[in-house]
C-alpha cells in the first residue's frame, strides 16, 4: 500500500511536468505567430 502511494505521487509529478511543458511549448508557438 505504501509503495503504491509513492508511485502515484511520482506519476502525479510526471503529469505536472508534462502538462507544464505542453503549456510552455504552445505559448512559444503563439508568440511566434504574433
C-alpha positions as CSV (number, residue, x, y, z in Angstrom):
1,X,0.0,0.0,0.0
2,X,2.8,2.4,0.9
3,X,4.7,1.6,-2.2
4,X,1.7,2.2,-4.4
5,X,1.1,5.6,-2.8
6,X,4.7,6.6,-3.6
7,X,4.3,5.5,-7.2
8,X,1.2,7.5,-7.5
9,X,2.9,10.6,-6.2
10,X,5.7,10.2,-8.8
11,X,3.1,9.8,-11.6
12,X,1.3,13.0,-10.5
13,X,4.7,14.9,-10.6
14,X,5.4,13.5,-14.0
15,X,2.0,14.5,-15.2
16,X,2.5,18.0,-13.9
17,X,5.8,18.3,-15.8
18,X,4.2,17.0,-19.0
19,X,1.3,19.5,-18.8
20,X,3.7,22.3,-18.0
21,X,5.9,21.6,-21.0
22,X,2.8,21.4,-23.2
23,X,1.7,24.8,-21.9
24,X,5.2,26.3,-22.4
25,X,5.6,24.9,-26.0
26,X,2.1,26.1,-27.0
27,X,2.9,29.5,-25.5
28,X,6.1,29.7,-27.7
29,X,4.1,28.8,-30.8
30,X,1.6,31.5,-30.1
31,X,4.4,34.1,-29.5
32,X,6.0,33.2,-32.8
33,X,2.8,33.8,-34.7
34,X,2.3,37.3,-33.3
